[in-house]
Amino acid sequence: MPNFEIEGTLRRKLQAQSGRSARGDWAKQEFVLEYPDGNFNSEVCITAWGQDKVSELDRFNEGDLLKVSFNIRAREYNGRWYNDLRAWKISPAQPQVQAAPAQAYAAPAPSYDNPAPSAPAPSYEDMPAEDTSVDDLPF
């Protein structure tokens, strides 16, 4: 099964839940992560499943940058399907460092003390003679 990762800001931790099932004790806590999505931010709700993951989530506060590794699960109930994103690792994210822009090649600045020679602008005499016998215009 593929593993997924997402980085974003912890926006909200929902109430932790726990109980007992036929398989034993269980605990879970859902949290909302805001992540960049193109020009806008989006939010996703992820579940920390198991007491160890709930304890791992307790180390973080709203506003912290997180890196979450998770699996996707789905289940059917009464003809409807429900998706569940289950975190298996929650760690602090490294802040994105903006790299310094690459230095573009800059030509040396012209010296105005000794200007470079330039060709003279064409004059009317330099223009070719007008040939009126050829008319290549389409109209």
N, C-alpha and C positions, 0 to 999 in steps of 0.2 A: 504494500500500500504506500502511495507517495506521501511524503511529509511536506508540509507547507510552513513558510515563515512569513511573518508580517512585523513591521516596525511601526510604532505610532505612539500617541500620547494616551495614557490612562485617563479616561474622562469620568468613569463612574464604576464603583464596585457595588454590586447588588448584594442583598442580604444573603449570608451563607445559609445553606440548608443541610440538614443531616437527618438520618433515619436508620431504620433497620429493615432489611429485606430477608428473603429466604436465603440469600447468599451471605448475609452478615451486615455489619454496619457500613454505611456509606455517608459521604459528605461531598458537597459541591458548592461552588460559588461562581456566579456569572459576573463578567465585567465587560465594560464597553471601551473599545479602543478606537481612537480617531486616527486615521491615516490619510496621507495625501493621495488623491486620485485625480490625476490630470490637473486641471486648473482649480479644482475644488477639493475639499476634504470630505471623506465619507466615514461612517462609523460601522463597526461590526461588533456583535455580541459573542463572546467566547466563554466557554465553560472550563473552570479549573475543577477537574473531577478527581476525587480522592482527597483524604485528609492531608497528605503530603503536598499536593498542589495548592490546596486552600492555604496551607501554612506558607508556601512559597509566595503566593499572591499577597499575603499579609505584610510582607516586607516592603511593599510599594504603596505610594500615596497617589492620590489623584493629581494629575499634572506631570507625573514622571514619564520619561521616555522608556518604552519597553520594546524588547524583541521577543516575540512569542512564536514558538514552534508548535504546530498543532496538526491533528488529523481531522478528516471530515468523516462524519458518520451520518447515516440516515435511518429512519425507522418509520414504519407504517402504523397508523392507529385509526381504526374506523374508516378506512378507505382514503385517508389523507396521509401525506408524507411530510416528515419533519426532519430538517437538517440540524446537525449539532456539530459545532467546532470545538474539539476537545484539546485543550492545551496540555502538552507533555513537557514543556520547558518554558519557564518565564524568567527572563534575565534583563538587566538594564541594557538599553540600546546605547551605542556610541553616538554622540551628537554628530551630525553631518558637518564636516569641516569644508568650507568653501575653498577650493584650490585657487591659488593666485592665477590670474589670467596669464597665458603665455605672452611673452613679449613679442610684439609684431616687429618685423624688420622695419627700421626707420632709416630712410635715406638721410644723408647728412644735410643739415640745413644750408641753404644757399648763403654765400657770403656776399653782402651788398657792397663791400669795399672794393671787390674786384669782380664785377658781374661777368658771367659766362657769355661768350659771343653768341649771337643768335642770327639766324638767317633773316634777311629783310623780307617784309611782307610783300606779296605779289602786287604788282601794279597793273593798270589797265593795259599797258603795253605787253605785259607778260601773258595775257589771256590769248588763247588760240583764236584765229580769225573765224568769223561766223560763216558757215557754209549753208547757204539758203537753198541749195539744190536738193538736200536730203531733209525730208520731213518724216521723222520716225515717231511722231506723236500719234496716239491712237484716236484722236478727235479732231 
